[in-house]
Amino acid sequence: MIITKNECQLGEAPVWFTKDKSFFWLDYLKNILYRYDLESKITKMINLNFDLPLGGLVIYDKNGKFLIGASNGIYLINNNGEI
């Protein structure tokens, strides 16, 4: 099943967030966090502005925070892209 047709250069690190029924993934080369909302069927792009390349995405807590690895460190962000 294809959930969205976007122009990822290197889409990786898929994560399902049960609380708000959303699917997240990174484009490692474009510096973008994607969020697909299962109920609305809308995909949002969140520009991150981290030093490339990105290295990974993991769920940090049940409130929608993630850890994202970048070339200069590890960042804690919420699911709207705020650090």
LINVEN-V646191 format. One record per residue. N is the residue number from 1. BURIAL is I if it has 9 or more other C-alpha atoms within 8 Angstrom, else O. Layout:
# LINVEN-V646191
n = (N/N)
burial = (BURIAL/BURIAL)
This chain:
# LINVEN-V646191
n = (1/2/3/4/5/6/7/8/9/10/11/12/13/14/15/16/17/18/19/20/21/22/23/24/25/26/27/28/29/30/31/32/33/34/35/36/37/38/39/40/41/42/43/44/45/46/47/48/49/50/51/52/53/54/55/56/57/58/59/60/61/62/63/64/65/66/67/68/69/70/71/72/73/74/75/76/77/78/79/80/81/82/83)
burial = (O/O/O/O/O/O/O/O/O/I/I/I/I/I/I/O/I/O/O/O/I/I/I/I/I/I/I/I/I/O/I/I/I/I/I/I/I/I/O/O/O/O/I/O/O/I/O/O/O/O/O/I/I/I/I/I/I/I/I/I/O/O/O/I/I/I/I/I/I/I/I/O/O/O/I/I/I/I/O/O/I/O/O)
